[in-house]
Amino acid sequence: MTDKTKRRSWAEPFKIKMVELLKMTTKEERLRAIKEAGYNTFLLRSDDVYIDLLTDSGTSAMSDRQWAGMMLGDEAYAGSRNFYHLEEAVGRYYGYRYVVPTHQGRGAEHIISRILIRQGDFVPGNMYFTTTRLHQELAGGTFVDVIIDEAHDPTNQHLFKGNIDIAKLDALLDKVGSERIPYISVATAVNMAGGQPISVQNLREVNEWAQKHGILIIHDATRVAENAYFVKRREPGFENASIASIVKEICSLTDGCTMSAKKDAMVNIGGFLGVNDDEIYDEARNMVVVYEGLHTYGGMAGRDMEAVAIGISESVDYEHIKARVGQVEYLGNKLLEAGVPIVEPIGGHAVFLDAKRFLPHVPQDQFPAQAIAAQLYVEAGVRSMERGVVSAGRNPETGDHRYPKLELVRLTIPRRVYTQAHMDVTAEAVIELYENREKIKGLRMIYEPKYLRFFQARFEVMG
Ligand SMILES: *Cc1c(COP(=O)(O)O)cnc(C)c1O
């Protein structure tokens, strides 16, 4: 986006009250560490990492208000006061009638998938997410990608690459019928597409379509505030709307949500399921007792629920979200200026390197994104992660690798943790790696876990 007003510097809208010292390592130490980790950045010890951009999940800095909330934890087994604060925050900011706390996002995904999906069902969604799709599959469903084609093209400049293609929904409906489609899985600020937003206009159309066919919409609300920020900046009619009002409107167009509070809500652990329907709530409340904990804590301590409640209110603050997304754009723009191929437009939570253009000499079955992530760590101590063929896993029917169009390395920015200077150091490291890219070799997978293999797979460098 080009800003017509004169460019002015901006700074983080917070000051630092407590610091955590970083450890510097030598290149020799990092070479040893990555080899021991099987060239998988998930298997590194965090003590061996300098700037940690593995994920923004549970890695954000809580505010003084959140930490104060931790001291107000009511650790009663049942009916904790903090649960009611959480319930109130979910109602006020997202508008869902009922909330079922879970230990993190996938706990909510598990429960809603088991309640709504029958064997042989199809679940359309705006691009898959690893844990979300796995829970849909384990419940007997088949995920069907209905995101617009533009989302699969890392160079396409579409401003709402999270949008759903209604024609793809129609095609699925024609093929399988509405009774085989329990819900549409709609993510905001679509992670796997590069943190790309869905427009409110598109969501209204999806909502109309879903109502017409009696199909529910379940919202992956993990990054709804980031999505709302893009709506405010890019979608006509929302220029003067508050982030909070856009978040509320997005949620109102859906029937329920799964939430990883470790992202937008800036806590280290936590999540919830939000629903409006009495019967679904009743089932969820039954099921949470089996898998997570009583329905008034669901795997969270009282203090954690308090921190989530406070974090939700902070997530919709305009200055906060502007700086959060602004920091991601700052890093992305530095890479763009140096000619490094990244996914555009720059997303809300991470900068994604386009490994297919970065390493054209490494074929996709030699895991180019995995190789870049490993080498970036070795060169600079910066930890990133693969979002390509390793993350996509295998097709459960054929057993073959799924080859996604997007072969990406994700540099994920934790919220309120690093400064612009850390972004400068990261940018310089990536640019230098890009200049020496022909030295990077492909990898061979030597250990492959059955589920979510990217977390624990091991590799060795091709000879
Ligand atoms: C992180 C994430 C999840 C899963 O949440 P966890 O808290 O890690 O279990 C689901 N969807 C999206 C989009 C996410 O980013």
PDBQT file of the ligand as one rigid body, heavy atoms in Angstrom, charges set to zero:
ROOT
HETATM    1  C1  LIG A 501      -1.892 -22.000  15.608  1.00  0.00    +0.000 C 
HETATM    2  C2  LIG A 501      -3.075 -22.199  14.781  1.00  0.00    +0.000 A 
HETATM    3  C3  LIG A 501      -4.033 -23.193  15.074  1.00  0.00    +0.000 A 
HETATM    4  C4  LIG A 501      -3.838 -24.228  16.170  1.00  0.00    +0.000 C 
HETATM    5  O1  LIG A 501      -3.769 -23.659  17.400  1.00  0.00    +0.000 OA
HETATM    6  P1  LIG A 501      -2.838 -24.271  18.581  1.00  0.00    +0.000 P 
HETATM    7  O2  LIG A 501      -3.089 -23.325  19.709  1.00  0.00    +0.000 OA
HETATM    8  O3  LIG A 501      -1.437 -24.266  18.088  1.00  0.00    +0.000 OA
HETATM    9  O4  LIG A 501      -3.340 -25.637  18.865  1.00  0.00    +0.000 OA
HETATM   10  C5  LIG A 501      -5.158 -23.261  14.279  1.00  0.00    +0.000 A 
HETATM   11  N1  LIG A 501      -5.337 -22.420  13.238  1.00  0.00    +0.000 NA
HETATM   12  C6  LIG A 501      -4.447 -21.478  12.935  1.00  0.00    +0.000 A 
HETATM   13  C7  LIG A 501      -4.696 -20.575  11.782  1.00  0.00    +0.000 C 
HETATM   14  C8  LIG A 501      -3.295 -21.328  13.680  1.00  0.00    +0.000 A 
HETATM   15  O5  LIG A 501      -2.392 -20.400  13.337  1.00  0.00    +0.000 OA
ENDROOT
TORSDOF 0
